[in-house]
């Protein structure tokens, strides 16, 4: 079977083509762009809310994109059980839209961070991570100025108890340390899912490291997980 990916495009998106390329040309699946003014996401299996600087990050990252016409249907799609992945600015938009708890603030350094980081896989039993294993360390690039994940202690405790923390920043050996945290995120959190596990938000960019020509294919594991999820659902 073929999995259909829909990639949202906002004014200021700059990773939409990367996500489309991985879904269509690396994974060999169906993919199409969805302009932010469209009222419906259409007949897709997965919605990708990509990275970039939607609406120039005016007010705060993701705050204006949250009111784009298409986002009302993205929320509907997610609440109906559809799979949604928000990457970097997409993570920020999903938090602003209420699909994920917490918020993304300015990096603790107050500087834009652009480099490879290591992530420890905390949860492999999600549609986005079933091709990975708990404790596995992957190398994924980041590029953000507002990636500092914040939530109240109560919310953080609930995320931990429910197994909703999917990725943490760590060193190459899998050790979760303050030094491995590139932006000050609470508890080194790099990615979370909602309670139903059908919405993932993450700051690092798996679409930027999904093929051998780039020297790193770790990001392909997330896309491979999504394809596997639908293939196994058909068995």
N, C-alpha and C positions, 0 to 999 in steps of 0.2 A: 504494500500500500504506500501511498504518498501522503506526507504530512504537509498541510498548508499553513504557511507562516504569513502573517500580516504585519508589516513594519510601519508604525506610525511615523509621519513626517510633520514636524512643526517648523515654523520659521526659526532658524538657528540650529536645527538638528545637524550634527556633523558625523554621526556614526551610523546613520540609517543605511547608507550604501554598504558599509562593512557588514552589518547584520544581514542584509539582503544577500550579499555575496556568499557568506558562509552558508546560509540556509539553502540558497539556490544552487550555487556552483560547487561548494565543498561537500555539502551533505546530499546534494542531488534531489532536493525536495521542491515543492511548489512554494513560490514566494511572490508577494506583491506589496507595493507601497500603498499606504492609506493616508491620504492628505488630511490634515487636522480639521478641515472644515466639513469632511464627510460626516453625515449623521449616523452611519452604521459602519461597523467593522466588516460586515459581510460574512460570507461563508469561509471562515478560517478555523484552524485548530489551535493555533498559538498566536497571541498578540505580543509583539516586541515593542516596548516603549524605549527607544534608543537613547544613547548619550548625545551630548552636545550642549548648546546654550539656548534652549527654547526661549524665544522672546527676549534674547539678550540677558537672561537672568535678572531682569528688572524686578524690583521689589525684593524678591529672594528667589533662589533657584526653584523652578517648578511651580511657582505661585500663580503665574498667569496661564501657563499651559494647562493647569488643572481645570480652567474654565473653557478650554477649546471645545467646540461642538462634539467632536468624536469621543472626548473623554467620558461623557455621560454614558455612551454605549460601551466603552471599555469597562466601566464600573458594572454595568448591567451584565456584560459578558462574563466578568469575573464572578459575580454573585450567582450566575447561572452555572458555575463550575468550569468555565473556560480557563485555559492556561494563559497566564500573563507573566512576562518577565520584563522587569524594568532595570536597565543598566545605567549606572552613573546618574545623569540627569533624569533618566527614566525612573530610577529608584526615588529620587527626590519628588518627582511628579506623583508617583504612587502613594507616597506618604502624604503629600498635600491633598490627594484625592480621597484619603481615608481608607484606602485598600490595605495599607500597612501601617502599623503603629510607629510612633516616634517621629523624629525630624532629623534633617541633615543640616548641620551648622558649618560655619567657617572652620577650616582646618586650624588646629591648635597653634600651628606655627604662623598662621596668617599668611601663608605662602601657598602658591599653586604647587601641587605635587604631581610629578610626571616621571614614573619609573616602574620597573618590575617589582612586584611584591610577592611574598609567599602567603598562601592561604591554607589553613588546615580545614579539611572537610569534617564537619561536625555531624551532619545528617545526610545519609545516602538514600533514605527511604522517602524520596520525593520524586516527582516526574522530571525534575531538573538535574538530579544528581544520582540517578540509579546506575550510571556507568562508572561511578566513583565508589570508594570504600571509606568508611569512617576512619579518621586519622590520616588519610592520604594527604600529602602536601603537593599543591600545584603552584605553578608560577604564572601569574597573570598581571598584565600592566594596569596601572592606574593613571588617571589624568583628571584631576579635580581640584577645585579650590574650596568646595563646600561638601566635604565627605565625612565630616565628624558626626557620627551617629549618636543621637541623644534620645533618651527616653527616661521616664521616672524610674526610680528603683523598683516600684511596684510592677511596672510594665516589663522591665528587664527581668525581674524574677519570674514573671509569668511566661515570657519568651523562653527562658531557660527550662522551666518546669515542663512546658509543652513541647520541647524539642524543636523550637522554631528558629533557633540560631543555626544557620546552615554553614556559614564560613566565618573563620576568625583569622585575623592577621597574625602571622607567626614568623619565626625564622626558618631557615632552610631545613633545620632538624625537626620542625614541628612544635617548637617551644613557643608558647604564647607569652610574650614579654612586652614591656612598655617600649623597648627599643625597636621592636618589630611593628609597632603601631604607627602608620605614616600620617595620621591625621587627628589622633586623640579620641577616636571612637570609643564609646563606653564598652568596657569588657572586650576590647579588640574586635568588635563585631564588624564584619565586612559584608554580610548578606543574611537576610532573614526571609522566612515565608510566613504567610498568614496561617490561621488555625486550620483551615481546610487544606493547606499545602498546595493550592493551585495558583498562588501568586508569589513570585520571588522578586525581591529587590536586592541588588548588589552594586557596590561602587566599582569594583574592578571590571575590566573590559574583556570578556572571553572571546568576543568577536574579533579582537585584534591579535589573537594568538591561536589560530585554529588550523594552520596548515604549515607543512614542513618548510616551504620557501621562506617563511618568516622566522624560522629557527625555533619554533615552539608551537606544539599542537595541543597544549593542555586545555585551552579554551574549547576545543572541539568536543571534549567530553560532555559538556553541558548540552550542546546541540544533539550529540549522539544519544544522550539520556532522553531527550524529548522525543526523538524518533523511536527509540526503544519502547517508551511508554505507550505509544499508540500501536506499535506492532504487537506488543504483548497483550494489549487490550483486545486485539482481534483473534487471539488464539483461543 
